[in-house]
Amino acid sequence: MKKKRINLIINREDYQKYEQYFFYLKISVFVLSIIFFISFLSIFINLNNKTKLANQLKSQKISLLQYLNNKTENFAKINYIEKKYQDLNLFLKEDANSSTYYNILDLALKESSQAAILKNFKINKNREVEFKISFNDFQSLKNFFQFIETPKFLSNFETISLKNLSIIGQKEENEDNKKNYELNFVGKFINLEKLQ
């Protein structure tokens, strides 16, 4: 086969020159693709690690919030107990120790007369007392008046005085007229340390 035309555009030297450019281009594309691949792989690994860390921190946050919530409930319980303790201390400071003084008065009444009935009893933190005693007959009342003048009864009080005497008449079918006597006293108990 015979060539009829000659290609004057292609020059052999130019072609080698272009071939060299293509070789450099291939190497640079290869190097750039390796750099891109390494960069992409490092970014992917970094994002994967950060996602794992974020998930760990999120689960840790949830567990810490639950722990804090439990602690908050415990703190609320502790605050409640502390408030009750303070209330108890305040009550003990304000308390008149009424049961002890009531027992002292009740024992004194039993010694004076079995017919004496303690109807009312009020005491404050300063040991100031007001009480009401009831009797069914005059003889019991008379015996009680003799007893309250004894040192044994008076030694329980710093001061005591009769506030009033009430005579209440009551009619029943069997008896013509039965009277009840009520005595109201006010006073101040002595300190418990002196009683013991």
PAZALUM-745122 format. One record per residue: residue in one letter; x, y, z of N, C-alpha, C in turn. Coordinates in Angstrom, 2 decimals. Example, Ala and Ser with C-alpha at 12.3 -4.5 7.8 and 13.67 -1.06 7.14 Angstrom:
2
LOVEX   r      n_xx      n_yy      n_zz     ca_xx     ca_yy     ca_zz      c_xx      c_yy      c_zz
LOVEX   A     13.19     -5.69      7.80     12.30     -4.50      7.80     13.20     -3.30      7.80
LOVEX   S     12.85     -2.25      7.08     13.67     -1.06      7.14     12.90      0.03      7.87
END
This chain:
196
LOVEX   r      n_xx      n_yy      n_zz     ca_xx     ca_yy     ca_zz      c_xx      c_yy      c_zz
LOVEX   M      0.81     -1.15      0.00      0.00      0.00      0.00      0.88      1.24      0.00
LOVEX   K      0.40      2.07     -0.77      1.19      3.23     -1.00      0.56      4.43     -0.31
LOVEX   K      1.42      5.18      0.33      0.93      6.37      0.99      0.82      7.48     -0.02
LOVEX   K     -0.29      8.04     -0.03     -0.49      9.11     -0.99     -0.22     10.45     -0.35
LOVEX   R     -0.37     10.48      0.96     -0.21     11.78      1.61      0.82     11.68      2.72
LOVEX   I      1.39     12.75      3.00      2.35     12.85      4.09      1.73     13.81      5.11
LOVEX   N      1.83     13.33      6.34      1.28     14.15      7.42      2.36     15.09      7.89
LOVEX   L      2.18     16.32      7.55      3.19     17.30      7.89      2.93     17.93      9.28
LOVEX   I      1.80     17.69      9.84      1.47     18.28     11.13      2.26     17.61     12.26
LOVEX   I      2.43     16.35     12.17      3.10     15.61     13.24      4.58     15.69     13.01
LOVEX   N      5.18     16.09     14.05      6.63     16.13     14.05      7.07     15.15     15.12
LOVEX   R      8.06     14.41     14.86      8.46     13.38     15.78      8.96     13.97     17.08
LOVEX   E      9.66     15.01     17.03     10.17     15.63     18.23      9.03     16.19     19.07
LOVEX   D      8.10     16.77     18.42      6.95     17.30     19.16      6.17     16.18     19.83
LOVEX   Y      6.07     15.07     19.13      5.35     13.94     19.69      6.06     13.43     20.93
LOVEX   Q      7.34     13.35     20.95      8.09     12.92     22.14      7.93     13.93     23.27
LOVEX   K      7.87     15.16     22.87      7.66     16.20     23.86      6.29     16.03     24.52
LOVEX   Y      5.28     15.79     23.67      3.93     15.56     24.22      3.86     14.27     25.02
LOVEX   E      4.59     13.31     24.57      4.61     12.04     25.29      5.21     12.22     26.68
LOVEX   Q      6.20     13.04     26.77      6.79     13.34     28.07      5.79     14.08     28.95
LOVEX   Y      5.04     15.02     28.36      4.00     15.73     29.12      2.93     14.77     29.61
LOVEX   F      2.55     13.86     28.74      1.55     12.86     29.13      2.08     11.95     30.24
LOVEX   F      3.33     11.63     30.16      3.93     10.80     31.22      3.90     11.54     32.56
LOVEX   Y      4.29     12.81     32.54      4.23     13.61     33.76      2.78     13.79     34.25
LOVEX   L      1.91     13.94     33.30      0.50     14.07     33.64     -0.02     12.79     34.30
LOVEX   K      0.37     11.63     33.73     -0.04     10.36     34.32      0.50     10.22     35.73
LOVEX   I      1.76     10.57     35.92      2.38     10.46     37.25      1.70     11.43     38.22
LOVEX   S      1.45     12.66     37.78      0.82     13.63     38.68     -0.62     13.21     39.00
LOVEX   V     -1.34     12.68     38.03     -2.70     12.19     38.30     -2.63     11.01     39.27
LOVEX   F     -1.65     10.13     39.06     -1.50      8.99     39.98     -1.16      9.46     41.39
LOVEX   V     -0.23     10.39     41.50      0.16     10.93     42.82     -1.01     11.68     43.45
LOVEX   L     -1.71     12.47     42.64     -2.86     13.19     43.17     -3.98     12.23     43.61
LOVEX   S     -4.19     11.18     42.86     -5.22     10.22     43.26     -4.80      9.48     44.53
LOVEX   I     -3.51      9.19     44.69     -3.04      8.57     45.94     -3.22      9.55     47.10
LOVEX   I     -2.83     10.81     46.88     -3.00     11.83     47.92     -4.49     12.00     48.25
LOVEX   F     -5.32     12.06     47.21     -6.76     12.19     47.43     -7.29     10.98     48.19
LOVEX   F     -6.85      9.80     47.80     -7.31      8.58     48.48     -6.87      8.56     49.94
LOVEX   I     -5.62      8.91     50.19     -5.11      8.95     51.57     -5.85     10.02     52.37
LOVEX   S     -6.08     11.18     51.76     -6.82     12.25     52.44     -8.24     11.80     52.75
LOVEX   F     -8.88     11.21     51.74    -10.25     10.73     51.94    -10.29      9.66     53.04
LOVEX   L     -9.32      8.73     52.99     -9.27      7.67     54.00     -9.02      8.25     55.39
LOVEX   S     -8.11      9.22     55.52     -7.84      9.83     56.83     -9.06     10.62     57.33
LOVEX   I     -9.73     11.35     56.42    -10.93     12.08     56.82    -12.02     11.10     57.25
LOVEX   F    -12.18     10.01     56.49    -13.18      9.00     56.85    -12.87      8.37     58.21
LOVEX   I    -11.60      8.01     58.45    -11.21      7.42     59.74    -11.41      8.44     60.86
LOVEX   N    -11.03      9.69     60.61    -11.21     10.74     61.62    -12.68     10.95     61.94
LOVEX   L    -13.54     11.04     60.92    -14.98     11.20     61.14    -15.57      9.98     61.86
LOVEX   N    -15.09      8.81     61.49    -15.57      7.58     62.14    -15.20      7.60     63.63
LOVEX   N    -13.97      8.00     63.94    -13.53      8.09     65.34    -14.32      9.16     66.10
LOVEX   K    -14.54     10.28     65.44    -15.31     11.35     66.11    -16.77     10.91     66.33
LOVEX   T    -17.33     10.17     65.39    -18.70      9.66     65.57    -18.75      8.68     66.73
LOVEX   K    -17.75      7.79     66.80    -17.70      6.85     67.93    -17.55      7.61     69.25
LOVEX   L    -16.67      8.62     69.27    -16.48      9.42     70.47    -17.76     10.17     70.85
LOVEX   A    -18.45     10.71     69.83    -19.71     11.41     70.10    -20.75     10.44     70.66
LOVEX   N    -20.82      9.24     70.12    -21.76      8.24     70.64    -21.40      7.85     72.08
LOVEX   Q    -20.10      7.69     72.34    -19.67      7.36     73.71    -20.02      8.50     74.67
LOVEX   L    -19.75      9.74     74.23    -20.08     10.89     75.08    -21.59     11.02     75.29
LOVEX   K    -22.36     10.69     74.25    -23.81     10.75     74.39    -24.30      9.70     75.38
LOVEX   S    -23.78      8.47     75.28    -24.19      7.43     76.23    -23.71      7.78     77.64
LOVEX   Q    -22.50      8.35     77.74    -22.00      8.77     79.05    -22.86      9.90     79.62
LOVEX   K    -23.27     10.81     78.75    -24.14     11.91     79.18    -25.47     11.37     79.70
LOVEX   I    -26.04     10.40     78.97    -27.31      9.81     79.41    -27.14      9.12     80.76
LOVEX   S    -26.05      8.35     80.91    -25.83      7.67     82.19    -25.58      8.67     83.32
LOVEX   L    -24.83      9.74     83.03    -24.59     10.75     84.05    -25.86     11.51     84.42
LOVEX   L    -26.71     11.77     83.41    -27.99     12.42     83.71    -28.88     11.54     84.57
LOVEX   Q    -28.88     10.23     84.28    -29.65      9.31     85.13    -29.07      9.28     86.53
LOVEX   Y    -27.74      9.25     86.61    -27.08      9.24     87.93    -27.41     10.53     88.68
LOVEX   L    -27.34     11.66     87.96    -27.67     12.94     88.57    -29.13     13.00     89.00
LOVEX   N    -29.99     12.43     88.19    -31.41     12.38     88.55    -31.61     11.56     89.82
LOVEX   N    -30.93     10.42     89.90    -31.01      9.61     91.13    -30.43     10.37     92.31
LOVEX   K    -29.33     11.06     92.08    -28.72     11.85     93.15    -29.64     12.99     93.57
LOVEX   T    -30.32     13.59     92.58    -31.25     14.67     92.90    -32.37     14.16     93.79
LOVEX   E    -32.87     12.95     93.48    -33.88     12.35     94.35    -33.31     12.10     95.74
LOVEX   N    -32.05     11.62     95.78    -31.41     11.38     97.08    -31.21     12.70     97.82
LOVEX   F    -30.78     13.75     97.08    -30.61     15.06     97.71    -31.94     15.57     98.24
LOVEX   A    -33.01     15.34     97.48    -34.34     15.77     97.95    -34.71     15.02     99.22
LOVEX   K    -34.41     13.72     99.25    -34.69     12.93    100.46    -33.83     13.42    101.62
LOVEX   I    -32.57     13.70    101.34    -31.68     14.18    102.40    -32.15     15.54    102.90
LOVEX   N    -32.55     16.42    101.98    -33.07     17.73    102.39    -34.34     17.59    103.21
LOVEX   Y    -35.19     16.62    102.82    -36.42     16.37    103.58    -36.08     15.90    104.99
LOVEX   I    -35.13     14.96    105.08    -34.73     14.45    106.39    -34.09     15.56    107.22
LOVEX   E    -33.26     16.38    106.57    -32.62     17.48    107.29    -33.65     18.49    107.80
LOVEX   K    -34.66     18.76    106.97    -35.74     19.67    107.39    -36.50     19.08    108.57
LOVEX   K    -36.80     17.79    108.51    -37.50     17.14    109.63    -36.63     17.16    110.89
LOVEX   Y    -35.32     16.98    110.72    -34.41     17.02    111.86    -34.40     18.42    112.48
LOVEX   Q    -34.37     19.45    111.64    -34.41     20.82    112.15    -35.74     21.10    112.85
LOVEX   D    -36.83     20.59    112.26    -38.13     20.75    112.91    -38.16     20.06    114.26
LOVEX   L    -37.57     18.87    114.32    -37.52     18.13    115.58    -36.68     18.88    116.62
LOVEX   N    -35.54     19.41    116.20    -34.72     20.20    117.13    -35.46     21.43    117.62
LOVEX   L    -36.15     22.10    116.70    -36.94     23.27    117.08    -38.06     22.86    118.05
LOVEX   F    -38.70     21.74    117.76    -39.76     21.25    118.64    -39.19     20.92    120.02
LOVEX   L    -38.02     20.29    120.05    -37.42     19.95    121.35    -37.02     21.20    122.13
LOVEX   K    -36.60     22.25    121.40    -36.28     23.51    122.09    -37.54     24.16    122.64
LOVEX   E    -38.63     24.05    121.87    -39.89     24.68    122.26    -40.74     23.79    123.17
LOVEX   D    -40.38     22.50    123.25    -41.20     21.54    123.99    -41.15     21.84    125.48
LOVEX   A    -42.29     21.71    126.11    -42.38     21.97    127.55    -42.18     20.69    128.35
LOVEX   N    -41.92     19.60    127.68    -41.78     18.30    128.35    -43.07     18.02    129.14
LOVEX   S    -44.17     18.18    128.46    -45.48     18.15    129.11    -45.81     16.80    129.72
LOVEX   S    -45.37     15.71    129.11    -45.74     14.39    129.66    -45.16     14.20    131.05
LOVEX   T    -43.94     14.68    131.28    -43.33     14.54    132.60    -44.10     15.35    133.63
LOVEX   Y    -44.42     16.59    133.28    -45.16     17.44    134.22    -46.58     16.91    134.42
LOVEX   Y    -47.19     16.38    133.38    -48.53     15.80    133.51    -48.48     14.61    134.48
LOVEX   N    -47.46     13.76    134.35    -47.34     12.60    135.24    -47.12     13.05    136.69
LOVEX   I    -46.34     14.10    136.88    -46.12     14.62    138.25    -47.44     15.08    138.85
LOVEX   L    -48.21     15.84    138.09    -49.49     16.33    138.58    -50.47     15.17    138.80
LOVEX   D    -50.49     14.22    137.89    -51.40     13.08    138.01    -51.08     12.25    139.25
LOVEX   L    -49.80     12.02    139.52    -49.41     11.29    140.73    -49.81     12.05    141.98
LOVEX   A    -49.63     13.37    141.96    -50.01     14.18    143.12    -51.51     14.11    143.36
LOVEX   L    -52.30     14.12    142.27    -53.75     14.03    142.42    -54.17     12.67    142.96
LOVEX   K    -53.51     11.63    142.52    -53.83     10.29    143.02    -53.50     10.15    144.50
LOVEX   E    -52.44     10.82    144.93    -52.08     10.79    146.35    -53.10     11.56    147.19
LOVEX   S    -53.65     12.62    146.63    -54.58     13.45    147.40    -55.95     12.79    147.52
LOVEX   S    -56.45     12.29    146.42    -57.80     11.73    146.44    -58.01     10.91    145.18
LOVEX   Q    -58.68      9.79    145.34    -59.02      8.97    144.18    -60.18      9.59    143.39
LOVEX   A    -60.91     10.49    144.04    -62.07     11.11    143.40    -61.70     12.29    142.51
LOVEX   A    -60.44     12.78    142.59    -60.01     13.92    141.79    -59.81     13.48    140.34
LOVEX   I    -60.40     14.26    139.42    -60.29     13.96    137.99    -59.66     15.16    137.30
LOVEX   L    -58.55     14.92    136.63    -57.87     15.98    135.89    -58.58     16.14    134.54
LOVEX   K    -59.25     17.28    134.34    -60.05     17.49    133.13    -59.27     18.19    132.03
LOVEX   N    -58.54     19.24    132.37    -57.77     20.00    131.38    -56.35     20.17    131.90
LOVEX   F    -55.42     20.21    130.94    -54.02     20.42    131.31    -53.34     21.13    130.15
LOVEX   K    -52.83     22.35    130.40    -52.12     23.13    129.38    -50.81     23.61    130.00
LOVEX   I    -49.73     23.44    129.21    -48.41     23.89    129.68    -47.66     24.46    128.48
LOVEX   N    -46.84     25.48    128.72    -46.03     26.03    127.64    -44.55     25.78    127.94
LOVEX   K    -43.69     26.26    127.06    -42.26     25.97    127.18    -41.63     26.62    128.41
LOVEX   N    -42.28     27.63    128.96    -41.77     28.28    130.18    -42.27     27.59    131.45
LOVEX   R    -42.89     26.44    131.28    -43.41     25.61    132.37    -44.62     26.25    133.06
LOVEX   E    -45.22     27.27    132.42    -46.42     27.87    132.97    -47.59     26.95    132.66
LOVEX   V    -48.36     26.63    133.68    -49.37     25.59    133.56    -50.74     26.12    133.96
LOVEX   E    -51.76     25.56    133.32    -53.15     25.81    133.70    -53.85     24.47    133.64
LOVEX   F    -54.52     24.10    134.73    -55.21     22.81    134.75    -56.51     22.92    135.53
LOVEX   K    -57.43     22.01    135.20    -58.76     21.98    135.81    -58.95     20.61    136.45
LOVEX   I    -59.42     20.62    137.72    -59.66     19.38    138.46    -61.13     19.35    138.86
LOVEX   S    -61.72     18.17    138.69    -63.14     18.02    138.99    -63.32     17.03    140.15
LOVEX   F    -64.34     17.29    141.00    -64.69     16.41    142.13    -66.19     16.16    142.11
LOVEX   N    -66.58     14.97    142.55    -68.01     14.62    142.59    -68.67     14.95    143.93
LOVEX   D    -67.86     15.09    144.97    -68.47     15.37    146.29    -67.62     16.40    147.04
LOVEX   F    -68.23     16.99    148.04    -67.59     18.06    148.80    -66.45     17.53    149.66
LOVEX   Q    -66.59     16.33    150.20    -65.56     15.76    151.07    -64.24     15.57    150.30
LOVEX   S    -64.33     15.09    149.08    -63.12     14.95    148.25    -62.48     16.31    148.00
LOVEX   L    -63.31     17.29    147.75    -62.81     18.65    147.53    -62.09     19.16    148.77
LOVEX   K    -62.68     18.93    149.92    -62.09     19.37    151.18    -60.75     18.67    151.42
LOVEX   N    -60.68     17.37    151.18    -59.43     16.61    151.34    -58.35     17.14    150.39
LOVEX   F    -58.76     17.48    149.17    -57.80     17.99    148.20    -57.25     19.35    148.65
LOVEX   F    -58.12     20.23    149.17    -57.64     21.52    149.66    -56.62     21.34    150.78
LOVEX   Q    -56.81     20.36    151.62    -55.83     20.09    152.68    -54.51     19.59    152.08
LOVEX   F    -54.62     18.78    151.02    -53.41     18.21    150.41    -52.59     19.26    149.66
LOVEX   I    -53.25     20.19    148.96    -52.49     21.16    148.16    -51.73     22.16    149.02
LOVEX   E    -52.03     22.21    150.31    -51.29     23.10    151.18    -50.07     22.42    151.78
LOVEX   T    -49.88     21.14    151.50    -48.72     20.41    152.05    -47.48     20.74    151.21
LOVEX   P    -46.29     20.67    151.85    -45.05     20.92    151.11    -44.81     19.91    150.00
LOVEX   K    -45.34     18.69    150.15    -45.14     17.66    149.13    -45.75     18.10    147.80
LOVEX   F    -46.94     18.69    147.83    -47.58     19.17    146.61    -46.96     20.47    146.14
LOVEX   L    -46.74     21.40    147.05    -46.22     22.72    146.68    -44.78     22.67    146.18
LOVEX   S    -44.04     21.62    146.53    -42.63     21.53    146.09    -42.52     21.31    144.58
LOVEX   N    -43.61     20.96    143.93    -43.59     20.76    142.47    -43.74     22.07    141.70
LOVEX   F    -44.09     23.14    142.37    -44.41     24.39    141.69    -43.57     25.54    142.21
LOVEX   E    -43.21     26.45    141.30    -42.62     27.72    141.70    -43.73     28.62    142.23
LOVEX   T    -44.83     28.68    141.47    -46.01     29.44    141.89    -47.24     28.63    141.52
LOVEX   I    -48.28     28.76    142.33    -49.56     28.14    142.00    -50.65     28.94    142.69
LOVEX   S    -51.75     29.13    141.99    -52.87     29.85    142.58    -54.17     29.31    141.99
LOVEX   L    -55.21     29.45    142.77    -56.53     29.02    142.34    -57.14     30.15    141.50
LOVEX   K    -57.47     29.80    140.27    -58.03     30.81    139.37    -59.52     30.97    139.65
LOVEX   N    -60.24     29.87    139.73    -61.66     29.95    140.10    -62.18     28.60    140.57
LOVEX   L    -63.31     28.65    141.24    -64.00     27.47    141.74    -65.40     27.51    141.15
LOVEX   S    -65.79     26.39    140.51    -67.13     26.32    139.91    -67.90     25.19    140.58
LOVEX   I    -69.14     25.49    140.91    -70.02     24.47    141.47    -71.12     24.25    140.45
LOVEX   I    -71.21     23.01    139.99    -72.16     22.68    138.94    -73.19     21.73    139.54
LOVEX   G    -74.45     22.14    139.56    -75.52     21.29    140.08    -76.03     20.37    139.01
LOVEX   Q    -76.35     19.13    139.39    -76.82     18.16    138.42    -77.95     17.37    139.05
LOVEX   K    -79.04     17.23    138.38    -80.17     16.47    138.91    -80.21     15.11    138.25
LOVEX   E    -80.36     14.10    139.07    -80.50     12.73    138.57    -81.75     12.13    139.17
LOVEX   E    -82.19     11.03    138.65    -83.43     10.41    139.11    -83.30      9.87    140.52
LOVEX   N    -82.16      9.24    140.87    -82.00      8.60    142.18    -81.70      9.61    143.28
LOVEX   E    -81.01     10.67    142.96    -80.62     11.64    143.98    -81.34     12.95    143.73
LOVEX   D    -81.60     13.66    144.81    -82.31     14.93    144.66    -81.44     15.97    143.97
LOVEX   N    -80.23     16.11    144.47    -79.37     17.15    143.91    -77.92     16.72    144.11
LOVEX   K    -77.20     16.53    143.02    -75.80     16.13    143.11    -74.98     17.26    142.52
LOVEX   K    -73.88     17.62    143.19    -73.06     18.75    142.73    -71.69     18.26    142.32
LOVEX   N    -71.19     18.87    141.28    -69.81     18.67    140.85    -69.05     19.95    141.12
LOVEX   Y    -67.79     19.78    141.54    -66.94     20.93    141.86    -65.75     20.92    140.90
LOVEX   E    -65.48     22.06    140.33    -64.33     22.19    139.43    -63.43     23.30    139.92
LOVEX   L    -62.14     23.00    139.98    -61.13     23.97    140.39    -60.21     24.26    139.21
LOVEX   N    -60.01     25.53    138.92    -59.05     25.93    137.89    -57.83     26.52    138.57
LOVEX   F    -56.66     25.97    138.25    -55.40     26.45    138.81    -54.52     27.01    137.70
LOVEX   V    -53.73     28.01    138.06    -52.67     28.51    137.19    -51.40     28.56    138.03
LOVEX   G    -50.28     28.34    137.37    -49.03     28.37    138.10    -47.85     28.08    137.20
LOVEX   K    -46.75     27.75    137.86    -45.53     27.45    137.12    -44.80     26.33    137.83
LOVEX   F    -44.51     25.26    137.06    -43.76     24.13    137.61    -42.32     24.54    137.85
LOVEX   I    -41.68     23.87    138.82    -40.25     24.10    138.97    -39.51     23.35    137.89
LOVEX   N    -38.26     23.68    137.70    -37.45     23.06    136.65    -37.28     21.57    136.93
LOVEX   L    -37.22     20.77    135.90    -37.10     19.31    136.06    -35.86     18.91    136.81
LOVEX   E    -34.76     19.64    136.62    -33.53     19.29    137.32    -33.72     19.39    138.83
LOVEX   K    -34.54     20.33    139.27    -34.79     20.49    140.71    -35.72     19.39    141.23
LOVEX   L    -36.59     18.86    140.33    -37.50     17.80    140.74    -36.77     16.48    140.97
LOVEX   Q    -35.68     16.27    140.25    -34.99     14.98    140.33    -33.93     14.94    141.36
END
